[in-house]
Amino acid sequence: MNIQKPTKLISTLLLAILVSYGSMTLADYSRSYMDSHPMNYINTDGVEIAYQVLGPEDAETAVLVMGLGASHTVWGDDFVRGIIAAGYRVVLID
């Protein structure tokens, strides 16, 4: 098992969190970048799940699940763009 890939992903996510922590709050965050991309929907066993895919199709994928009953937009543009800039495709689950 190659431990470098999970370690790289975890390191990238932690760095993105630290960089965007100061600018991302629940009350004040930018989401115009995310809003400019379409929301997709999948229905599985009668449950509709909304998701958004951002970044290059050929990149490794990072899946972000907000949880806590919050919207995917709470991640904020800066955080999501940071992950994409690090070379990942981002899937946001709503």
Backbone as CSV, one residue per row, in Angstrom:
resi,resn,N_x,N_y,N_z,CA_x,CA_y,CA_z,C_x,C_y,C_z
1,MET,0.842,-1.183,0.000,0.000,0.000,0.000,0.883,1.240,0.000
2,ASN,0.572,2.165,-0.888,1.328,3.409,-0.983,0.766,4.419,0.006
3,ILE,1.490,4.700,1.066,1.012,5.596,2.118,1.183,7.068,1.743
4,GLN,1.942,7.356,0.690,2.199,8.744,0.315,0.954,9.444,-0.203
5,LYS,0.093,8.770,-0.967,-1.102,9.413,-1.511,-2.056,9.869,-0.410
6,PRO,-2.454,8.999,0.545,-3.319,9.483,1.625,-2.649,10.578,2.452
7,THR,-1.357,10.456,2.685,-0.644,11.470,3.458,-0.636,12.791,2.716
8,LYS,-0.436,12.759,1.400,-0.441,13.985,0.599,-1.815,14.642,0.646
9,LEU,-2.875,13.857,0.511,-4.228,14.399,0.546,-4.521,15.020,1.899
10,ILE,-4.202,14.319,2.973,-4.442,14.842,4.321,-3.648,16.118,4.540
11,SER,-2.400,16.131,4.134,-1.565,17.326,4.285,-2.133,18.497,3.500
12,THR,-2.588,18.231,2.286,-3.160,19.286,1.450,-4.428,19.840,2.073
13,LEU,-5.293,18.957,2.563,-6.531,19.413,3.191,-6.251,20.222,4.448
14,LEU,-5.318,19.775,5.267,-4.978,20.525,6.477,-4.397,21.892,6.138
15,LEU,-3.560,21.955,5.127,-2.993,23.230,4.706,-4.089,24.163,4.202
16,ALA,-5.006,23.631,3.411,-6.104,24.452,2.900,-6.976,24.969,4.038
17,ILE,-7.204,24.141,5.053,-7.986,24.576,6.212,-7.274,25.705,6.938
18,LEU,-5.989,25.547,7.177,-5.232,26.575,7.891,-5.179,27.884,7.118
19,VAL,-4.981,27.805,5.808,-4.885,29.011,4.990,-6.212,29.749,4.938
20,SER,-7.302,29.011,4.828,-8.596,29.667,4.675,-9.326,29.899,5.991
21,TYR,-8.805,29.399,7.088,-9.496,29.500,8.374,-9.839,30.938,8.738
22,GLY,-8.892,31.834,8.553,-9.118,33.229,8.927,-10.165,33.923,8.088
23,SER,-10.351,33.482,6.834,-11.281,34.169,5.944,-12.633,33.483,5.837
24,MET,-12.768,32.305,6.378,-14.014,31.573,6.235,-14.734,31.468,7.578
25,THR,-15.889,32.109,7.661,-16.733,31.956,8.837,-18.129,31.607,8.359
26,LEU,-18.971,31.122,9.241,-20.336,30.798,8.852,-21.114,32.037,8.456
27,ALA,-20.785,33.184,9.036,-21.526,34.407,8.769,-21.020,35.147,7.536
28,ASP,-19.771,34.950,7.157,-19.181,35.749,6.086,-18.248,34.889,5.236
29,TYR,-18.740,34.414,4.115,-17.906,33.626,3.227,-18.321,33.892,1.784
30,SER,-17.398,33.704,0.883,-17.655,33.893,-0.536,-18.045,32.562,-1.145
31,ARG,-19.052,32.583,-1.983,-19.440,31.349,-2.648,-19.774,31.575,-4.118
32,SER,-19.403,32.724,-4.674,-19.745,33.023,-6.063,-19.125,32.017,-7.035
33,TYR,-17.920,31.531,-6.732,-17.280,30.526,-7.590,-18.104,29.242,-7.607
34,MET,-18.504,28.781,-6.445,-19.299,27.552,-6.370,-20.668,27.759,-7.014
35,ASP,-21.262,28.948,-6.805,-22.579,29.221,-7.376,-22.550,29.283,-8.901
36,SER,-21.380,29.523,-9.481,-21.281,29.619,-10.941,-21.194,28.241,-11.611
37,HIS,-21.164,27.184,-10.839,-21.111,25.819,-11.370,-22.431,25.111,-11.060
38,PRO,-22.888,24.239,-11.959,-24.196,23.606,-11.758,-24.208,22.597,-10.608
39,MET,-25.376,22.480,-10.011,-25.613,21.464,-8.992,-26.147,20.230,-9.718
40,ASN,-25.657,19.069,-9.351,-26.101,17.802,-9.934,-26.925,17.051,-8.893
41,TYR,-27.764,16.139,-9.375,-28.616,15.370,-8.466,-28.590,13.902,-8.856
42,ILE,-28.620,13.057,-7.843,-28.725,11.617,-8.066,-29.805,11.102,-7.115
43,ASN,-30.626,10.190,-7.609,-31.677,9.609,-6.790,-31.326,8.150,-6.554
44,THR,-31.193,7.791,-5.295,-30.878,6.411,-4.955,-31.865,5.918,-3.897
45,ASP,-32.597,4.893,-4.228,-33.619,4.325,-3.333,-34.593,5.385,-2.835
46,GLY,-34.975,6.312,-3.725,-35.948,7.337,-3.369,-35.385,8.528,-2.620
47,VAL,-34.091,8.560,-2.397,-33.456,9.685,-1.700,-32.656,10.490,-2.722
48,GLU,-32.991,11.783,-2.841,-32.270,12.639,-3.776,-31.063,13.265,-3.077
49,ILE,-29.900,13.118,-3.690,-28.659,13.671,-3.145,-28.135,14.702,-4.133
50,ALA,-27.886,15.911,-3.626,-27.334,16.983,-4.451,-25.820,16.988,-4.288
51,TYR,-25.125,17.215,-5.394,-23.667,17.276,-5.338,-23.151,18.208,-6.427
52,GLN,-21.945,18.656,-6.231,-21.303,19.553,-7.182,-19.886,19.051,-7.424
53,VAL,-19.434,19.108,-8.670,-18.095,18.649,-9.025,-17.323,19.832,-9.601
54,LEU,-16.154,20.117,-9.018,-15.325,21.242,-9.449,-13.898,20.762,-9.657
55,GLY,-13.220,21.339,-10.618,-11.821,20.988,-10.847,-11.640,20.069,-12.036
56,PRO,-10.388,19.770,-12.365,-10.073,18.972,-13.551,-10.551,17.523,-13.438
57,GLU,-11.110,17.018,-14.541,-11.640,15.652,-14.559,-10.579,14.590,-14.317
58,ASP,-9.349,14.856,-14.706,-8.307,13.835,-14.606,-7.530,13.870,-13.290
59,ALA,-7.929,14.733,-12.361,-7.222,14.856,-11.079,-7.766,13.858,-10.056
60,GLU,-6.971,13.581,-9.025,-7.468,12.779,-7.901,-8.618,13.540,-7.258
61,THR,-9.561,12.811,-6.678,-10.778,13.425,-6.156,-10.759,13.531,-4.641
62,ALA,-11.161,14.704,-4.155,-11.372,14.933,-2.722,-12.871,15.157,-2.531
63,VAL,-13.504,14.382,-1.656,-14.935,14.503,-1.395,-15.115,15.269,-0.091
64,LEU,-15.884,16.366,-0.151,-16.126,17.194,1.030,-17.585,17.061,1.448
65,VAL,-17.815,16.623,2.672,-19.155,16.484,3.231,-19.232,17.406,4.436
66,MET,-20.063,18.429,4.378,-20.128,19.414,5.455,-20.710,18.797,6.728
67,GLY,-21.805,18.106,6.620,-22.430,17.551,7.814,-23.039,18.638,8.678
68,LEU,-23.415,18.309,9.870,-23.995,19.256,10.828,-25.206,19.987,10.275
69,GLY,-25.836,19.465,9.226,-27.015,20.094,8.649,-26.720,21.343,7.842
70,ALA,-25.463,21.635,7.585,-25.088,22.839,6.843,-24.995,22.540,5.349
71,SER,-25.066,23.591,4.549,-24.952,23.490,3.101,-23.499,23.318,2.670
72,HIS,-23.311,22.750,1.508,-21.961,22.594,0.946,-21.280,23.944,0.737
73,THR,-22.053,25.011,0.607,-21.469,26.333,0.352,-20.700,26.884,1.545
74,VAL,-20.891,26.319,2.712,-20.178,26.794,3.902,-18.673,26.556,3.775
75,TRP,-18.267,25.617,2.910,-16.833,25.414,2.701,-16.187,26.690,2.189
76,GLY,-16.914,27.452,1.388,-16.400,28.722,0.874,-15.481,28.559,-0.323
77,ASP,-15.480,29.586,-1.167,-14.678,29.565,-2.394,-13.186,29.400,-2.131
78,ASP,-12.651,30.133,-1.169,-11.204,30.101,-0.926,-10.726,28.697,-0.575
79,PHE,-11.470,28.020,0.273,-11.103,26.668,0.692,-11.135,25.708,-0.497
80,VAL,-12.244,25.748,-1.250,-12.408,24.846,-2.393,-11.362,25.143,-3.469
81,ARG,-11.151,26.411,-3.766,-10.141,26.775,-4.770,-8.737,26.346,-4.329
82,GLY,-8.465,26.393,-3.039,-7.168,25.949,-2.525,-6.925,24.471,-2.783
83,ILE,-7.957,23.665,-2.613,-7.836,22.225,-2.868,-7.645,21.966,-4.363
84,ILE,-8.405,22.691,-5.188,-8.259,22.546,-6.640,-6.861,22.984,-7.075
85,ALA,-6.376,24.090,-6.518,-5.036,24.589,-6.858,-3.947,23.594,-6.460
86,ALA,-4.234,22.764,-5.453,-3.275,21.747,-5.021,-3.302,20.520,-5.932
87,GLY,-4.171,20.542,-6.962,-4.183,19.463,-7.946,-5.288,18.442,-7.791
88,TYR,-6.350,18.786,-7.080,-7.440,17.839,-6.857,-8.718,18.284,-7.542
89,ARG,-9.560,17.317,-7.818,-10.935,17.554,-8.237,-11.762,17.483,-6.958
90,VAL,-12.718,18.377,-6.798,-13.493,18.440,-5.565,-14.944,18.052,-5.836
91,VAL,-15.465,17.129,-5.028,-16.880,16.779,-5.059,-17.473,17.256,-3.743
92,LEU,-18.469,18.143,-3.843,-19.149,18.687,-2.664,-20.505,18.004,-2.541
93,ILE,-20.761,17.388,-1.416,-22.038,16.719,-1.164,-22.903,17.667,-0.348
94,ASP,-24.161,17.841,-0.782,-25.048,18.754,-0.062,-26.094,17.971,0.701
